[in-house]
Amino acid sequence: MEGLYQTTLAETQELLDPTQIDHAAKLIANARQVDIYTGSHNLYPAGMFRDRLLSAGKSATCHDGVEPQVRTALASGPDHAAIVISYSGLAPNLKGILPILSSRHVPAIVITADDSAGSKVRVFELGASDIIAKPFDPNVVISRVKNIIELGRYRRRLETLVEEQSARFRESNAA
């Protein structure tokens, strides 16, 4: 058993780049809230992930019903990050949540085992920021999460800049 533990630990350490891990941790730390959405059959692993986030001091939710998940999505905003877990294709309740998250400018990452082209197109059309298909490489996941969060940050900066310039334009025209 000790040998298996040591081998697993060594292989895990080979996969991880401390710089990427540190950067990803900082990006996730900047999200005020991490909301996890899933169907009933994935509640246990989703709950474990939520508990790890909570243990690390990160505010996180993972509700076990459609109604509380929809309420959470409606109350979310750009300072949230969403993880949608649906291993066997996108469940009907999650199909309704993705457009809500998109309309609220919440970056949503869908984790699924269905990596068919049709499924990916549907998920993106519903508003997902990215799709991570199982099995996945941890380094790829870290890079994708980092990129999605950065893109959201740039979009918010752009929106702020446009609002500021519009206000200046209105003020100069009013004078």
C-alpha positions in Angstrom: 0.0 0.0 0.0 2.9 2.4 0.9 4.3 1.8 -2.6 1.1 2.6 -4.3 0.8 5.8 -2.2 4.3 6.9 -3.1 3.8 6.2 -6.8 0.5 8.1 -6.9 2.0 11.0 -5.1 5.1 11.1 -7.4 2.9 10.9 -10.6 0.6 13.7 -9.3 3.5 16.0 -8.5 4.9 15.4 -12.1 1.6 16.6 -13.5 1.4 19.8 -11.5 3.1 23.0 -12.3 3.4 25.1 -9.1 3.3 28.4 -11.0 0.0 27.4 -12.8 -1.5 26.1 -9.5 -0.6 29.3 -7.7 -2.0 31.4 -10.5 -5.2 29.4 -10.8 -5.7 29.6 -7.0 -5.4 33.4 -7.1 -7.9 33.6 -9.9 -10.4 31.4 -8.0 -9.7 33.4 -4.9 -10.9 36.5 -6.7 -14.3 35.0 -7.3 -16.5 35.9 -4.4 -18.6 32.8 -4.8 -18.2 29.4 -6.6 -21.6 27.8 -7.4 -21.7 24.1 -8.4 -24.7 22.9 -10.4 -25.5 19.2 -11.0 -28.2 16.6 -11.2 -29.0 14.2 -8.3 -26.7 11.4 -9.5 -23.6 13.7 -9.2 -24.4 15.3 -5.9 -21.9 13.3 -3.9 -18.8 14.3 -5.8 -20.1 17.8 -6.3 -20.7 18.1 -2.5 -17.2 16.8 -1.8 -15.8 19.5 -4.1 -17.9 22.2 -2.4 -16.7 21.0 1.0 -13.1 21.3 -0.1 -13.7 24.8 -1.3 -15.4 25.7 2.0 -12.5 24.1 4.0 -10.2 26.3 2.0 -12.2 29.4 3.0 -13.9 29.9 -0.3 -17.7 30.6 -0.4 -19.3 27.8 -2.3 -22.7 26.3 -2.9 -24.1 23.0 -4.2 -27.8 22.6 -3.9 -29.6 19.3 -4.3 -32.8 20.5 -6.1 -33.7 22.3 -9.3 -35.5 25.2 -7.6 -32.6 26.2 -5.3 -30.2 25.9 -8.2 -32.3 28.2 -10.3 -32.6 30.7 -7.4 -28.8 30.6 -7.0 -28.2 31.2 -10.7 -30.7 34.1 -10.7 -28.9 35.7 -7.7 -25.4 35.2 -9.2 -23.3 37.8 -11.0 -19.9 38.4 -12.6 -18.1 37.9 -9.3 -19.3 34.3 -9.2 -17.8 31.3 -11.0 -20.1 28.3 -12.0 -19.1 24.7 -12.4 -21.8 22.6 -14.1 -21.2 18.8 -13.7 -23.2 16.6 -16.0 -21.3 13.4 -16.9 -23.9 11.7 -19.1 -25.0 14.6 -21.2 -26.7 17.8 -20.2 -29.7 17.2 -17.9 -32.9 19.2 -18.5 -32.5 21.3 -15.4 -29.0 22.3 -16.3 -30.2 23.3 -19.8 -32.3 25.9 -18.1 -29.5 27.1 -15.8 -26.8 27.8 -18.4 -28.8 30.6 -20.2 -29.5 32.2 -16.8 -25.8 32.1 -15.9 -24.9 33.6 -19.3 -27.4 36.4 -19.0 -25.9 37.2 -15.5 -22.3 37.2 -17.0 -21.2 34.3 -14.9 -18.4 32.2 -16.4 -19.7 28.6 -16.5 -17.5 25.6 -17.0 -19.3 22.3 -17.9 -17.7 19.1 -16.9 -19.1 16.1 -18.9 -18.2 12.7 -20.3 -20.2 13.5 -23.5 -17.6 14.9 -25.8 -19.5 14.6 -29.1 -19.5 17.6 -31.4 -23.3 18.0 -31.2 -23.3 18.0 -27.4 -20.5 20.6 -27.3 -22.3 22.9 -29.8 -25.5 22.6 -27.7 -23.7 23.4 -24.5 -22.0 26.5 -26.0 -25.3 27.7 -27.5 -26.8 27.5 -24.0 -24.1 29.9 -22.7 -21.3 27.8 -21.4 -17.9 29.5 -21.3 -16.0 26.2 -21.7 -16.5 22.4 -21.7 -14.1 20.0 -20.0 -14.7 16.4 -21.2 -13.6 13.4 -19.2 -11.0 12.1 -19.0 -9.1 15.3 -18.7 -5.5 16.5 -18.1 -5.3 18.6 -14.9 -2.9 21.1 -16.6 -5.4 21.6 -19.4 -8.2 22.2 -16.8 -6.1 24.7 -14.9 -5.2 26.6 -18.1 -8.8 26.7 -19.3 -10.2 27.9 -16.0 -7.5 30.6 -15.9 -8.4 31.7 -19.4 -12.2 31.9 -18.7 -11.7 33.9 -15.6 -9.3 36.3 -17.4 -11.7 36.7 -20.3 -14.5 37.6 -17.8 -12.2 40.1 -16.1 -11.4 41.7 -19.5 -15.1 41.8 -20.5 -16.0 43.6 -17.2 -13.2 46.1 -17.7 -14.4 46.8 -21.3 -18.0 47.2 -20.1 -16.8 49.7 -17.4 -14.7 51.6 -19.9 -17.6 51.9 -22.4 -19.9 53.1 -19.5 -17.3 55.7 -18.5 -16.8 57.0 -22.1 -20.5 57.1 -22.7 -21.0 59.2 -19.5 -18.2 61.6 -20.6 -19.8 61.9 -24.0 -23.2 62.6 -22.5 -21.7 65.2 -20.2 -19.8 67.0 -23.0 -23.0 67.1 -25.2 -25.0 68.4 -22.3 -22.7 71.4 -21.8 
